[in-house]
Amino acid sequence: MNRVKVDSWAAALAPEQRDELMSAYHASEIGVDAAAERASQLSGRTVSAGAFSNWYRTHRMAWMASQASLRADLAAREAPANLDERKSLAIRQAAFAAAVDELSAKDIAALEKNDLTRRKLDLDERRLTLDEAKFADAQRRAEQANKTEDVLKDRELNEAQRQARIREIFGM
């Protein structure tokens, strides 16, 4: 079955509804059949137990990480206002670590891989921005060189006129 079709029922749900389903199933409050039935009711589409199970496996790690992040933010907000930034960060990290305890080693490795990929993408984006700036500068310099060459080849200009035009080209 196509991944888009399997997940299409989830796209029809509000984020709160997806969170409700994920929370209830994750906490073992409902089984896979009951979760699929509830998903069918909420989405207005037929959701099989297999489709729900596939959706849960695909989205569980991201949901758990977002829940951990929410708990960490809540812990930091409830901390005394006079905490410095390092202590606030330590509270967030401790709350996140406590929430992540439910993850398997494989899940944590996948999250770390995602974080590393995000960092690499950020670095690539910075490199691209620098390359674009270098390219724009090289184009500007090439254009200035071409204009300067044209001025130097123009025999109708005297030396003072040439110098004035070259200063104009280079913005001096």
C-alpha positions, 0 to 999 in steps of 0.5 A: 500500500502506498505510504500517502494513502496509509497516512491520508487519514491522519492528515484529516485530523487536527493536531490535537486529535492526532496527539490524543490518539498517539497518547492513548495508544502509547500509554496502552489505554487503548489497543490497536483495534480501538485506536483504529476505530477511534481514528476512523471516527475522528477522520471520517475514513476507514482506518485499519489496525495495520494502517494505524500501527504503521502510522504509529511506528512511523510517527512515534519517535517524533511525537515522543521528542515533541512531548519531551520538548514540551515537558522541558519547556514547561519545567523551565517555565515553572522554575524560579525566575532568578535562574541564570541561562545555564541552570534553565538549560540544565532543567530543560535537559533534565526534563528532556532526558527524563521523557526520553527514557522511554525511547530505545537505543535505536530510537535515540540513535535515530534522533541523534542521526536526525539532529546530525543531519539537521546540523549538516544541512545548516552548515551546507546552507551557510556554505551556500550563502557564502558561495553565493556572496563570493560569486556575486562579488566575482561577478561585480569585479568582472563587470568592473574589469570589463568596464575599465577595459572599455574605458581604457580602449576609448581613444576619445577620452583624455587621461583625466576623463579616463581616471574620472570614469574609472573612479566612477566604475569603482565607486570612488 
